[in-house]
Amino acid sequence: MQREKSNERIILGIDPGTAVMGYGLVKEVRTKIELISLGVIKMNHLDDHSLKLKRIFEKTIALIEEYKPDCLAIEAPFYGKNIQVMLKLGRAQGIAIAAALSRDIPIFEYSPRKIKQSVTGNGNAGKEQVAAMLQTLLNFKETPEFLDATDGLAVAVCHSFQRMTGSGNKQSYSGWESFAKDNPGKIGGGK
C-alpha cells in the first residue's frame, strides 16, 4: 500500500501526548512544502489512560483515512525526570505508530532537538519560536489554540527537510534560515 511518490508526498506529523496530541499535515511537491492541516486531539477530559490511548488510535486512523499520508513522522519521547510521564508518552507514541503500521504507512522518528534544529536552526528553540518560523515558512496566519498543533506540524516539516537536504542535495545548511535564503522558490508561497 506504500505509495511514496518520487516528486509528491503527504507527510503526517504527530507530537504525541496523553492530554493533548498535536498533528500537522504537509504536502511536498518536489521541493516545495504546502500546509494541508494542523490541529490537536484533546484527551484531558478522559480520566482513564486506556480511553486516552484508544482515542489516540482512533483519531490517528481517522487522519490517515481522511488525508491518506505517504508516511508518518513522529516526535520521540524525551528523557525527563518523571518516569511515569515518560512511560505514558511512550505509550501514546506507540499507539500512534501502531495506527500507522496497521495501514502500512512508513514511520520516521525524530528527537525534539532534531525537530527544533531543522525548523529554526536552533535545537533549543522554544515552542513559540517553532510556531513563528512555521507560520513564516508555510505562510499561514492563524495562531493555533495549542502549540501542540505547531509541534506536530514541525515534525512533518522536519521530515520533509531530511529528504530535501539529504537526497541529491550536497549543500549543507546550518538551519532553515540559511536554506530559505539560498532557495527562495522552494518554499510554499515563495517567489
LINFENRA-V420182 format. One record per run of one state. SS is the DSSP state (H for helix, E for strand, L for the rest). FROM is the first residue (numbers start at 0). TO is the last residue. If there is no record, write none. Layout:
# LINFENRA-V420182
{{SS FROM TO} {SS FROM TO}}
This chain:
# LINFENRA-V420182
{{L 0 6} {E 7 14} {L 15 18} {E 19 28} {L 29 30} {E 31 41} {L 42 47} {H 48 66} {L 67 69} {E 70 74} {L 75 81} {H 82 100} {L 101 104} {E 105 109} {L 110 110} {H 111 119} {L 120 125} {H 126 137} {L 138 145} {H 146 165} {L 166 174} {H 175 181} {L 182 182} {H 183 185} {E 186 186} {L 187 190}}
